[in-house]
Structures are given as C-alpha cells and as structure tokens.
Amino acid sequence: MRKIWLIAFLFNISMFVLAAEESSSSPLPLYLQKNAKVNFSVKTELLRATVHLMHEKVSWGTSFTFSGAANKLTIESGNIVLQGSVSNLNNPSLSSTISPFSMANISSLGIISDFENSDSFSKPLSFYTQYSFTNKNKNRFYISGFYTPFNKNFAISNGFTWNINNVIQTKDKTVVNKTTYNLFLTAGFFSYDELKNDSWFLSQRLYSKGFQPAISLEANMAKEKVKTLFNVNLYFSPFGNALFTFRNENEFKIKNTSLNISEYFNFGSFNNNTKFHTFFSTNDNKLKEEIQIKINLQNESKTKLNNSLRKGITLYSDFDLFNTQHNFKTSLGLSLKNKKVTNSFSSNMNFSYKPDTALCFNDFNIKYGLSFIIKSISISTDMNFTFYPPENLFIKNQSEKNWKNEQSISLGIKNSGQFSASSKISATLFENGYEPEKIKIEYSLGLFYKKKWFTGSISLKDHITCEF
C-alpha cells in the first residue's frame, strides 16, 4: 500500500507540473514549472522505459531487449543520447581541458545509446538497435545503427571483440595473461546547415544545406598493464574533398604508476586551396587543422595512516597549422583521501604563442578542495584563485583582469531511502571592477523512490545571485 501511495503521489506531481504550463495566475505552479523536474523509470528483463518532465520539456525513451544463450537484440526509441562512435565523429579531437588526474579514454564501443541521460531533453526522436552474438570463448560480434527522422541522420556500425588468454605455468602457480582486441567500423550520413552570404568578405566558399558521409575506424588493445587505441575518421566537405583525422591514446601501468600519452592529428585537406574548403564534424562543428599532444603521469601510494596519496602532472599542447596559434598548458596536483575525508590541491598554468605577440603567459590558477562524509551528510569547500600576470619586458599578458577569486561551500544530505537535499554558496570576486562581485546561493531538494522494477523522483533546484 505504501508503494502504491508514493507512486500515485509522484504521478500527480508530474501532472501538476505539466498543468502549470497552461496557467500563470498562481506563482506556485509557475515556480514549479520553471524549477521542478520529475523522473519515472520502469525496468524489467524485457522492457526499460523512462520519462523526464521539466519546464515545458518532455523527454522519454523505451528499450526492448531479447536475450538468448548467445544472442542479444536491443530495440530503442525516444530522445536518445548517442555515444561511442557517434561522439567520436562529433568531436574527434582531444579535450583541451586538463587535470592532473585525467586519464586517457581508451575504449571502442561502436554506436551506443543512453535515453536515461538528463541531456536527452535537447535530443530529437531517434530509433536505435543493436544485435550481438557471443561464442563459447566470449568473443563477440556486434552490429548497431540509428536513424533520426528530424534531420534524417543515420549510421551503421559493426565490430568484433575477441580475447586471447596466454597461460603461463610456474612451479608455484598458474598465471593467465588476458589480451582483448576490439575493432569497430562506423559509417553514416549526417546533415549540415548552409553557409549564407552575410558578409562582403568571405574566407570560404558558400554552400547549401545537405548531407556528408563520415566514416570512423576504431581499434584498441587492452592488457593488464598496457592499453592502446588507434582511431581514423574520414570526413567530406560540401565540395567533395576528403579529410582524415587521426587519434592515438595509450596507457601504461607499472605497479602504482600510470603514464597516459595521447595525440591527435588533423593536417587538413590534401587540396592546396584548403581555406576555401570547409570541413566540419558530424554535429556541424568546424574541424580545426591542428596537432594536439597530452601527457599525464600519476602515482598512487599509501601513507602510514593508510590514506591514499595520489600525485599527478599533465602537460598539454596544441599547434594550429594555419593560424599559427599555439597553446601550452600544465597542471600539477596532490590528493589525500580516506573513507571520510578528501583533500585535493592543483595548480594550472596556461601559455600561448603567436609570432606577432611572442610568448603570452595567460593565467595561473590554484585550486584547493576539502570534503567530508559523515554518515548521510557530505560537506565540501572549494577555493579557486586565478592570477593574470601584468605585462613585463619578457612575457606579454593577453588579459585585462589582474586576478579572480572564487570560493564555495556545499552541504548535502542524502537518505538511502527516499530523500536528498543540498545547498551551495559561492562567491566570485574581481579586483579591478571590470566585472561585478557576485555571491550565488544554490539549493536543491529531492524526493525519490526506488524498488526492483520502478524508480521515481521529483527534484527542485534553484539559485539566487547577488551582485554588488
């Protein structure tokens, strides 16, 4: 009976939020309309279904799974977030955001989907299917695909996963070294918008809206201490020219130390008139001709008090092949952690280089974080200080601001049963007055219910900003 009442309560709340769209006479429904979010999901062996409701937006998804001893078929529809090879085709380059504890993303998955993601509010209706066959050695064959009626995008991916076990027999024990290989090929057609003539000077040719074919080949190998990924993408411009991008990511582990090395190459079109032939990824973002290199080194050890101590350093650089804009970033960090307390410290420095401005020291950032967990209560505080150096004889600064100071403190309460609440107070200060000083107060409340086959929740999130 208690379960039925709670489900009914969440359902009525969702209807209340939707009804608020029709009326603005009452401030309470309007407030809920703008800030409340309601989620429902049902999960069985055959069916998964999810509905999200938030401020004039509805997101939904359904998934049917048919499984046998060696075969598995999944059919999905709804506001689906497409990941895997589709994300790779959308953004083939390395992330320029760095952290001392960032790791290389070494995986090949073909096309995968996620309709339970909160980002699905912005996604159009799509249809997705995947079939896999697994033999007795756990080697697997995949084929998957999707179609989006809104923009008529579609793609198909097929791939293989196979495992090789190398058995080493010694006097004392038997050691099995497992190596996994993955190979995926994805191909599809993706829409792009037209480039209009809205300027008297154009650095690229005009083109009408249309579709571009795109192909992605991903291959990776994973062992206990070594992982490597190689990826090649092929794009076509509206004028028929081809462009290849290359990405390689590697991870090496020796005891408690890991080394990650990643590279990305986009040399542009093989046509001499490259600047008149625009290339863009499958989500209509322009592809920049550049070389990226990212190196991360981490070490983790135990202290005398059995705390986990992690040290990390990341080096990043990108070289623009046509605009001669080169960026260099470094990040150093320490983290001390146990079951209840986490301390973290990091510092970042950003440089850039142009022939006409020489070397630019853009900024220097220091961040410290401290968090506690006491039963169902979590407390965290962050201090973030960014310094923009003034001009001197040797290094030129690009920024007009001198420094920026951000501080925040958060309090969270989460009951393992049916309730959660959190609040956060953050302050942003500037020295020179070009931007106002700000204090921001955020809060959220949540009521949720979870059983084996059903999950329901309603959350309320808002903030107050004061400028002075």
C-alpha positions as CSV (number, residue, x, y, z in Angstrom):
1,M,0.0,0.0,0.0
2,R,2.8,2.4,0.8
3,K,4.4,1.8,-2.6
4,I,1.1,2.5,-4.4
5,W,0.6,5.8,-2.5
6,L,4.1,7.0,-3.3
7,I,3.8,6.1,-7.0
8,A,0.5,7.9,-7.1
9,F,1.9,10.9,-5.4
10,L,4.8,11.2,-7.9
11,F,2.4,10.8,-10.8
12,N,0.1,13.6,-9.5
13,I,3.1,15.9,-9.0
14,S,4.2,15.3,-12.6
15,M,0.7,16.1,-13.9
16,F,0.7,19.2,-11.7
17,V,3.9,20.4,-13.2
18,L,2.6,19.9,-16.8
19,A,-0.6,21.6,-16.0
20,A,1.3,24.6,-14.8
21,E,2.2,25.3,-18.4
22,E,-1.4,26.3,-19.0
23,S,-1.7,28.8,-16.2
24,S,0.5,31.6,-14.9
25,S,-2.1,33.1,-12.4
26,S,-0.6,31.2,-9.4
27,P,3.0,31.9,-8.6
28,L,3.5,28.4,-7.0
29,P,2.6,26.4,-10.2
30,L,4.7,28.8,-12.3
31,Y,7.7,28.4,-9.9
32,L,7.4,24.6,-10.0
33,Q,7.0,24.8,-13.8
34,K,10.4,26.5,-14.1
35,N,12.4,24.7,-11.4
36,A,10.9,21.2,-10.8
37,K,12.0,18.0,-12.6
38,V,10.1,14.7,-12.4
39,N,11.5,11.4,-13.5
40,F,9.9,7.9,-13.9
41,S,11.6,4.7,-15.0
42,V,10.4,1.1,-15.2
43,K,12.9,-1.7,-15.6
44,T,12.2,-5.4,-16.3
45,E,14.2,-8.1,-18.1
46,L,12.3,-7.3,-21.3
47,L,11.5,-3.6,-21.0
48,R,13.1,-0.4,-19.9
49,A,11.1,2.9,-20.1
50,T,11.9,6.4,-18.8
51,V,10.0,9.7,-18.8
52,H,11.6,13.1,-17.8
53,L,9.4,16.2,-17.2
54,M,11.0,19.7,-16.8
55,H,9.7,23.2,-17.6
56,E,7.7,22.7,-20.9
57,K,10.0,19.8,-21.9
58,V,9.2,16.2,-22.1
59,S,11.9,13.5,-22.7
60,W,11.2,9.8,-23.0
61,G,12.7,6.5,-24.0
62,T,11.8,2.9,-24.3
63,S,14.0,-0.2,-24.8
64,F,13.1,-3.8,-25.5
65,T,15.8,-6.5,-25.0
66,F,15.5,-10.0,-26.3
67,S,18.2,-12.3,-24.9
68,G,19.2,-15.9,-25.6
69,A,22.1,-18.1,-24.7
70,A,24.4,-16.4,-27.3
71,N,22.3,-13.8,-28.9
72,K,21.0,-10.4,-27.8
73,L,18.8,-7.9,-29.6
74,T,18.0,-4.4,-28.3
75,I,15.5,-2.0,-29.9
76,E,15.1,1.5,-28.6
77,S,13.2,4.7,-29.4
78,G,12.8,8.1,-27.9
79,N,15.0,11.1,-27.0
80,I,18.2,9.2,-27.2
81,V,21.8,10.5,-26.4
82,L,24.0,8.7,-29.0
83,Q,27.5,7.9,-27.7
84,G,30.5,5.8,-28.6
85,S,31.5,6.2,-32.3
86,V,28.9,8.9,-32.8
87,S,30.5,11.0,-30.1
88,N,33.9,10.3,-31.7
89,L,32.7,11.6,-35.1
90,N,31.1,14.7,-33.4
91,N,34.3,15.6,-31.5
92,P,37.3,13.7,-32.8
93,S,40.0,15.9,-31.1
94,L,41.3,15.7,-27.6
95,S,39.8,17.8,-24.8
96,S,41.8,21.0,-24.1
97,T,40.6,20.9,-20.5
98,I,43.3,19.4,-18.3
99,S,43.5,18.0,-14.8
100,P,46.4,16.3,-13.0
101,F,44.2,13.3,-12.5
102,S,42.7,13.0,-16.0
103,M,43.0,9.6,-17.8
104,A,43.1,8.6,-21.5
105,N,39.7,7.4,-22.8
106,I,40.7,4.0,-24.3
107,S,37.6,2.2,-25.5
108,S,36.0,1.1,-28.7
109,L,32.2,0.5,-28.4
110,G,30.7,1.2,-31.7
111,I,27.3,3.1,-31.5
112,I,25.8,3.0,-28.1
113,S,22.7,4.9,-26.7
114,D,21.5,6.4,-23.4
115,F,18.0,7.7,-23.1
116,E,18.2,7.9,-19.3
117,N,20.7,10.8,-19.6
118,S,19.4,14.2,-18.5
119,D,20.9,15.7,-21.7
120,S,18.2,13.9,-23.7
121,F,15.9,16.9,-23.3
122,S,17.7,18.6,-26.2
123,K,17.7,15.5,-28.4
124,P,15.2,14.7,-31.2
125,L,13.3,11.5,-31.6
126,S,15.6,8.7,-32.7
127,F,15.5,4.9,-33.3
128,Y,18.3,2.6,-32.3
129,T,19.0,-1.1,-32.5
130,Q,21.9,-3.4,-31.6
131,Y,22.5,-7.1,-32.1
132,S,25.3,-9.1,-30.6
133,F,26.5,-12.7,-30.8
134,T,28.8,-14.2,-28.2
135,N,30.5,-17.6,-28.7
136,K,31.8,-20.0,-26.0
137,N,35.2,-18.2,-25.8
138,K,33.4,-14.9,-25.1
139,N,34.4,-13.5,-28.4
140,R,31.6,-11.2,-29.6
141,F,30.3,-9.8,-32.9
142,Y,28.3,-6.5,-32.9
143,I,26.1,-4.7,-35.3
144,S,24.2,-1.5,-34.4
145,G,22.6,1.5,-36.0
146,F,20.4,4.5,-35.6
147,Y,18.1,6.8,-37.5
148,T,16.8,10.3,-36.6
149,P,13.7,11.4,-38.6
150,F,14.2,15.1,-37.6
151,N,17.4,15.6,-39.6
152,K,17.5,12.2,-41.4
153,N,20.8,11.3,-39.9
154,F,21.6,7.6,-39.8
155,A,24.7,5.4,-39.3
156,I,25.6,1.7,-39.0
157,S,28.4,0.2,-37.0
158,N,29.8,-3.3,-36.8
159,G,32.6,-4.7,-34.8
160,F,34.4,-7.6,-33.2
161,T,35.7,-8.3,-29.7
162,W,38.0,-11.2,-29.2
163,N,40.0,-12.4,-26.2
164,I,43.3,-14.3,-26.2
165,N,44.5,-16.0,-23.0
166,N,48.2,-16.7,-22.6
167,V,48.6,-19.3,-19.8
168,I,52.0,-19.3,-18.0
169,Q,52.7,-22.3,-15.8
170,T,55.3,-21.9,-13.0
171,K,56.3,-24.2,-10.1
172,D,54.1,-22.3,-7.6
173,K,51.1,-21.1,-9.6
174,T,49.4,-20.7,-13.0
175,V,49.2,-17.2,-14.4
176,V,46.7,-16.2,-17.1
177,N,47.5,-13.1,-19.2
178,K,44.4,-11.9,-20.9
179,T,44.5,-9.7,-24.0
180,T,41.4,-8.2,-25.5
181,Y,41.2,-6.8,-29.0
182,N,38.3,-4.6,-30.4
183,L,37.7,-3.4,-33.9
184,F,34.8,-1.2,-35.0
185,L,33.8,0.4,-38.3
186,T,31.1,3.0,-38.3
187,A,29.7,4.8,-41.4
188,G,26.7,7.1,-41.9
189,F,25.3,10.3,-43.4
190,F,24.9,13.4,-41.4
191,S,23.2,16.7,-42.2
192,Y,24.8,20.2,-42.2
193,D,23.3,23.7,-42.5
194,E,24.0,26.1,-45.3
195,L,26.6,28.9,-45.2
196,K,24.8,32.1,-46.1
197,N,26.3,35.2,-47.8
198,D,26.1,37.6,-44.9
199,S,29.4,39.4,-45.3
200,W,31.1,41.3,-48.2
201,F,34.3,39.4,-47.4
202,L,34.4,35.6,-47.2
203,S,37.4,33.4,-46.4
204,Q,35.5,30.3,-47.5
205,R,33.1,29.3,-50.3
206,L,29.3,29.3,-49.8
207,Y,27.4,26.1,-49.8
208,S,23.8,24.9,-49.4
209,K,22.5,22.6,-46.7
210,G,23.0,18.9,-47.4
211,F,24.5,15.6,-46.1
212,Q,28.0,14.5,-45.7
213,P,29.2,10.9,-45.4
214,A,31.5,10.1,-42.5
215,I,33.4,7.0,-41.6
216,S,35.2,6.1,-38.3
217,L,37.6,3.1,-37.7
218,E,38.5,2.3,-34.1
219,A,40.9,-0.4,-33.0
220,N,42.2,-1.0,-29.5
221,M,44.1,-3.5,-27.5
222,A,43.9,-4.0,-23.7
223,K,46.2,-5.9,-21.4
224,E,46.6,-5.8,-17.7
225,K,49.3,-3.1,-17.8
226,V,49.0,-1.7,-21.4
227,K,46.1,-0.2,-23.3
228,T,46.2,1.5,-26.7
229,L,43.6,2.9,-29.1
230,F,44.0,4.0,-32.7
231,N,41.3,5.9,-34.4
232,V,40.9,7.2,-38.0
233,N,37.9,9.4,-39.1
234,L,37.1,10.3,-42.7
235,Y,35.0,13.4,-43.5
236,F,33.9,15.1,-46.7
237,S,33.4,18.8,-47.4
238,P,30.4,20.1,-49.3
239,F,32.7,20.3,-52.3
240,G,33.7,16.7,-52.3
241,N,37.2,16.9,-50.8
242,A,38.2,14.4,-48.2
243,L,39.8,14.9,-44.8
244,F,41.4,12.4,-42.4
245,T,41.8,12.9,-38.7
246,F,44.0,10.6,-36.5
247,R,43.9,10.0,-32.8
248,N,46.1,7.7,-30.7
249,E,45.7,7.1,-26.9
250,N,47.9,5.0,-24.7
251,E,48.1,3.9,-21.1
252,F,51.0,2.2,-19.4
253,K,51.0,0.9,-15.8
254,I,54.0,-0.1,-13.7
255,K,53.0,-1.0,-10.1
256,N,51.4,2.2,-8.7
257,T,52.4,4.5,-11.5
258,S,50.5,5.1,-14.7
259,L,51.5,7.0,-17.8
260,N,49.0,8.3,-20.4
261,I,50.1,9.6,-23.8
262,S,47.5,10.9,-26.3
263,E,48.0,12.5,-29.7
264,Y,45.6,14.0,-32.3
265,F,46.4,15.0,-35.9
266,N,44.4,17.0,-38.4
267,F,46.6,18.1,-41.3
268,G,43.7,19.5,-43.4
269,S,42.7,18.6,-46.9
270,F,45.1,17.3,-49.5
271,N,43.9,20.1,-51.8
272,N,46.1,23.2,-51.9
273,N,43.2,25.6,-51.5
274,T,42.4,24.3,-48.1
275,K,41.0,27.6,-46.7
276,F,38.3,27.6,-49.4
277,H,37.1,24.0,-48.4
278,T,35.4,23.9,-45.1
279,F,35.3,20.7,-43.1
280,F,33.1,20.0,-40.1
281,S,32.3,17.2,-37.9
282,T,29.0,15.3,-37.9
283,N,27.4,17.8,-35.4
284,D,28.2,20.7,-37.7
285,N,31.3,22.0,-35.8
286,K,34.2,23.2,-37.9
287,L,37.3,21.0,-37.7
288,K,40.4,22.9,-37.0
289,E,43.7,21.9,-38.6
290,E,45.9,21.2,-35.6
291,I,48.2,18.8,-33.7
292,Q,47.4,18.0,-30.1
293,I,49.6,16.2,-27.6
294,K,48.6,15.4,-24.0
295,I,50.8,13.6,-21.4
296,N,49.7,12.6,-17.9
297,L,51.8,10.9,-15.2
298,Q,50.2,9.7,-12.0
299,N,51.4,7.8,-8.9
300,E,49.3,6.5,-6.0
301,S,50.7,5.2,-2.7
302,K,49.6,4.5,0.9
303,T,50.6,6.6,3.8
304,K,51.4,5.4,7.3
305,L,47.8,6.2,8.3
306,N,46.5,4.1,5.4
307,N,45.4,7.1,3.4
308,S,45.6,7.1,-0.3
309,L,48.1,9.7,-1.7
310,R,47.9,10.5,-5.4
311,K,50.3,12.7,-7.3
312,G,49.7,13.8,-10.9
313,I,51.1,16.0,-13.6
314,T,49.6,16.8,-17.0
315,L,51.2,18.5,-20.0
316,Y,49.2,19.7,-23.0
317,S,50.0,21.5,-26.2
318,D,48.1,22.2,-29.4
319,F,49.6,23.6,-32.6
320,D,47.4,25.5,-35.1
321,L,48.7,24.6,-38.5
322,F,47.2,27.6,-40.3
323,N,46.6,30.5,-37.9
324,T,50.0,29.9,-36.1
325,Q,48.2,30.0,-32.7
326,H,49.9,27.5,-30.3
327,N,48.8,26.8,-26.7
328,F,50.7,25.2,-23.8
329,K,49.2,24.1,-20.5
330,T,50.5,22.4,-17.4
331,S,48.7,21.0,-14.4
332,L,50.1,19.7,-11.1
333,G,48.1,18.1,-8.3
334,L,48.1,16.2,-5.0
335,S,45.2,14.3,-3.5
336,L,45.0,12.7,0.0
337,K,41.9,10.6,0.6
338,N,40.4,8.1,3.0
339,K,36.9,6.8,3.5
340,K,35.6,10.0,5.0
341,V,37.9,12.9,4.1
342,T,39.4,14.1,0.8
343,N,42.0,16.8,0.4
344,S,43.0,17.9,-3.1
345,F,45.3,20.6,-4.4
346,S,46.1,21.6,-8.0
347,S,47.7,24.4,-10.0
348,N,47.4,25.2,-13.7
349,M,49.5,27.4,-15.9
350,N,48.4,28.5,-19.5
351,F,50.6,29.9,-22.2
352,S,50.1,30.8,-25.8
353,Y,52.3,31.8,-28.6
354,K,51.8,34.0,-31.7
355,P,54.6,35.3,-34.0
356,D,53.3,38.9,-33.7
357,T,52.8,38.9,-29.9
358,A,55.6,36.5,-28.8
359,L,55.0,34.4,-25.7
360,C,51.9,35.1,-23.7
361,F,51.5,34.0,-20.0
362,N,47.7,33.9,-19.9
363,D,47.0,32.8,-16.3
364,F,48.0,30.9,-13.3
365,N,45.4,29.0,-11.3
366,I,45.4,27.4,-7.8
367,K,42.6,25.3,-6.5
368,Y,42.1,23.6,-3.1
369,G,39.2,21.3,-2.2
370,L,38.2,19.7,1.1
371,S,35.3,17.3,1.6
372,F,33.9,15.3,4.5
373,I,31.3,12.5,4.6
374,I,29.6,11.8,7.9
375,K,27.0,9.1,7.5
376,S,24.4,10.6,5.2
377,I,25.8,14.2,5.4
378,S,28.5,15.5,3.0
379,I,30.3,18.8,3.4
380,S,32.7,20.3,0.8
381,T,34.5,23.5,0.3
382,D,36.5,24.8,-2.7
383,M,38.8,27.7,-3.1
384,N,39.8,28.8,-6.6
385,F,42.3,31.6,-7.3
386,T,43.3,32.7,-10.8
387,F,46.1,35.2,-11.4
388,Y,46.5,37.1,-14.6
389,P,50.1,38.5,-14.7
390,P,50.7,42.1,-15.8
391,E,52.9,42.9,-18.8
392,N,56.6,42.9,-18.4
393,L,59.7,43.0,-20.7
394,F,59.8,39.3,-21.4
395,I,56.2,38.0,-21.2
396,K,53.1,39.7,-22.5
397,N,49.7,39.1,-20.9
398,Q,46.5,38.9,-23.0
399,S,44.1,39.7,-20.3
400,E,43.0,43.0,-18.7
401,K,42.0,41.4,-15.4
402,N,44.6,41.0,-12.7
403,W,43.1,38.3,-10.6
404,K,39.9,36.4,-9.9
405,N,38.9,34.7,-6.7
406,E,36.1,32.1,-6.4
407,Q,35.1,30.3,-3.2
408,S,32.3,27.9,-2.4
409,I,30.9,25.7,0.3
410,S,28.4,22.9,-0.1
411,L,26.2,20.9,2.2
412,G,24.4,17.7,1.2
413,I,22.1,15.3,2.9
414,K,21.1,12.1,1.3
415,N,18.9,9.4,2.9
416,S,19.4,6.0,1.4
417,G,15.7,5.7,1.4
418,Q,13.7,8.5,-0.1
419,F,15.1,12.0,0.4
420,S,18.0,14.2,-0.6
421,A,18.8,17.8,-0.1
422,S,21.8,20.0,-1.0
423,S,22.9,23.7,-0.8
424,K,25.8,25.6,-2.2
425,I,27.1,29.1,-1.5
426,S,29.7,30.5,-3.9
427,A,31.3,33.9,-4.2
428,T,33.2,35.4,-7.2
429,L,35.3,38.5,-6.7
430,F,37.3,40.6,-9.1
431,E,40.0,43.1,-8.2
432,N,39.8,45.7,-10.9
433,G,36.0,46.1,-11.1
434,Y,35.5,45.2,-14.7
435,E,33.1,42.6,-13.6
436,P,30.8,42.9,-10.5
437,E,31.4,40.9,-7.4
438,K,28.9,38.1,-7.1
439,I,27.5,35.8,-4.4
440,K,25.4,32.9,-5.6
441,I,23.3,30.6,-3.5
442,E,22.1,27.4,-4.9
443,Y,19.8,24.8,-3.4
444,S,18.1,21.6,-4.4
445,L,15.5,19.2,-2.8
446,G,14.7,15.7,-4.0
447,L,12.2,13.0,-3.2
448,F,12.9,9.6,-4.8
449,Y,11.6,6.1,-4.6
450,K,13.4,3.0,-5.9
451,K,12.4,-0.6,-6.0
452,K,13.5,-3.6,-8.1
453,W,11.4,-2.6,-11.1
454,F,10.4,1.0,-10.6
455,T,12.2,4.3,-9.9
456,G,10.5,7.7,-9.4
457,S,11.8,11.0,-8.3
458,I,10.9,14.7,-8.2
459,S,13.6,17.4,-7.7
460,L,13.5,21.1,-7.2
461,K,16.6,23.2,-8.0
462,D,17.0,27.0,-7.9
463,H,19.6,29.7,-7.2
464,I,19.8,33.3,-6.0
465,T,22.5,35.7,-7.4
466,C,23.5,38.9,-5.7
467,E,25.8,41.5,-7.4
468,F,27.4,44.4,-5.6
